[in-house]
């Protein structure tokens, strides 16, 4: 099974730059001139698609092995979370907002 999770954006170039700073050095490709795809795992992909009427309403949550390492790397690329929280089971989540306001959660220990 493969997963392609789409995030609606108003400006693909602007969004692509932000997601590249958030995600770091992951493989990406442009299947056409209105989408950018980032390969996060062998069968897991996140893509931005030009959809101005829906931009800002997207939600996605990624889980990483080390949230601290991810946050430090993202901060080094100039991207900081809007908020962080810790659940009762010890899992933590950082919430990021892309330029359109879409919520990208990143969870881990």
Beta strands, then each sheet from edge to edge (+ up, - down):
strand 1: 3-9
strand 2: 28-32
strand 3: 35-41
strand 4: 44-50
strand 5: 59-63
strand 6: 83-86
strand 7: 92-97
strand 8: 103-108
sheet 1: 1+ 4+ 3- 2+
sheet 2: 5+ 8+ 7- 6+
end
